Amino acid sequence: MRAKVSEVSSAKQGASVALPSAQKGTSGPRPKGFRDGSPEQMAQAREAQRAAREARKALGLRTDFKDAREWERLARLRGFRLPAWGVPPTPGRMRAILRRLGVGVPDYLEWAGEETLSDFARRNPLWPLRAWAGLVLEQFAPEGGA
């Protein structure tokens, strides 16, 4: 594939200089936050991402849920992106999801019969945040979406 070329004129010299424009997808996905980083920074970021991925896999969180497709459907209807399977539930992440879905923490706690958000993770240590978000989507789905 040939690089697109854009013309840049030099006002002082009256000459045109051809500069290659950025090609998308030629160097692979770039880590967040290092779009303009040096190759060393990019390599460090990729290594950090790989280590984080392996650490999430080592948690041994379940991925075999029968309702997974329904959760994906409900999330699509709400314009919500479900978290990755390897992300464990934490109170901060749970609170952020509740806020994005427009569900109050007291409403969730009342429905779940829990005293704090961390109760779910303590009672279900092998459940990922994605599964928890799916349960919340099922329970608090809008009337027309379920």
C-alpha positions, 0 to 999 in steps of 0.5 A: 500500500502506498502512503498518501502524500499531502502537499505543504507549501512553504510561504517563504520559498514558494516551493512545495514539500511532499510529506507522507501522511500517517498510515493507520494500522501499519504498526499495530494497536498502540497502548492508551496514553502513548500515542506519540511515545518513543519506541521504548515507551511503546515497548514498555507499555505493551509489556505492561499490558501483557503483564496485566493480561496475564495477571487477570488470567491468573485470577481464574475468574469464570467465563462460562455463563449461560446468560452472556449473550443476553447480557451483551444484547442488553448492553447493546440496547443501552449503549453500554460496553461490558467490561472484559472477562478478566476484570474482577469486581471492585467497589469503585468499578461497580460504582462507576458501572451503576452510575453509567447505567443510571442505577443508584447504589442504594437501589442496587444494595436493596435489590441485592440484599447487600450492605456494601458493594464489596459484599458481592465480590466477597461472596462470589470470588470467581465472578468477573465484573462483566457477569456482575454488570450483566446481572445489573443490566438484567435487573434494571433493564428499561421496561421496553428493553427486556 
